[in-house]
Amino acid sequence: MHEIAVNIGWVFVFTFVGALTGIILIMCALAFLPRIIDKLTPNIDEEKEIIRGNQAVAEYFGRVVAAGIIGISIVIAAAVLGGIIACFMP
């Protein structure tokens, strides 16, 4: 019984650390992904185009940034799940 309680404690630790790491990585992704897209498209100023009402640029920019964030979220979820599973393995 004591071993189960210890394992459950480790699950909470891994989940908490994984959540904090995930939050930090998502915040970094939110900061750096738009800059990366700006560097990949040097002839287009996305901010000015969005302000001018260019829907195509706004949708492209939003979808690329969203796809990057979703990809990072999937990796973080897999890492957290791996840590949780590792706690229950003998």
C-alpha positions in Angstrom: 0.0 0.0 0.0 2.9 2.4 0.8 4.4 1.8 -2.6 1.1 2.8 -4.3 1.0 6.0 -2.4 4.6 6.8 -3.3 3.8 6.1 -7.0 0.8 8.4 -6.9 2.9 11.1 -5.3 5.4 10.8 -8.1 2.6 11.0 -10.6 1.6 14.4 -9.2 5.2 15.5 -9.2 5.7 14.5 -12.9 2.4 16.0 -13.9 3.2 19.3 -12.1 6.7 19.6 -13.5 5.4 18.6 -17.0 2.7 21.2 -16.8 5.1 23.9 -15.8 7.5 22.9 -18.5 4.6 22.9 -21.0 3.5 26.4 -20.0 7.1 27.7 -20.4 7.5 26.0 -23.8 4.2 27.3 -25.1 5.0 30.9 -23.9 8.3 30.6 -25.7 6.6 29.3 -28.8 4.1 32.2 -28.7 7.1 34.6 -28.5 9.3 33.0 -31.2 7.0 31.5 -33.8 5.8 34.8 -35.3 9.4 36.0 -35.5 10.4 32.8 -37.3 7.5 33.3 -39.8 8.7 36.9 -40.4 12.2 35.6 -41.2 10.8 32.9 -43.5 8.8 35.5 -45.4 11.1 38.5 -45.7 9.1 40.2 -48.5 5.8 40.2 -46.6 5.1 42.3 -43.5 2.4 40.3 -41.9 1.5 42.9 -39.3 0.9 45.6 -41.9 -1.1 43.2 -44.1 -3.3 42.1 -41.3 -3.9 45.8 -40.3 -4.8 46.6 -43.9 -7.4 43.8 -43.7 -5.7 41.1 -45.8 -7.6 38.0 -44.8 -5.4 35.6 -46.7 -2.3 36.7 -44.8 -4.2 36.7 -41.5 -5.4 33.2 -42.0 -2.0 31.9 -43.2 -0.2 33.5 -40.3 -2.8 32.3 -37.7 -2.8 28.7 -39.0 0.9 28.4 -39.1 1.4 29.7 -35.6 -1.5 27.5 -34.4 0.0 24.4 -36.0 3.3 25.1 -34.3 1.7 25.5 -30.9 -0.4 22.4 -31.4 2.7 20.4 -32.4 4.6 21.5 -29.3 1.5 20.7 -27.1 1.4 17.2 -28.5 5.1 16.6 -27.7 4.6 18.0 -24.2 1.5 15.8 -23.6 3.5 12.7 -24.7 6.3 13.6 -22.4 4.0 14.1 -19.4 2.1 10.9 -20.2 5.5 9.0 -20.4 6.4 10.3 -17.0 3.1 9.2 -15.6 3.4 5.7 -17.1 7.0 5.4 -15.8 5.7 6.0 -12.3 3.4 3.0 -12.4 6.0 0.6 -13.9 7.7 -1.6 -11.3 
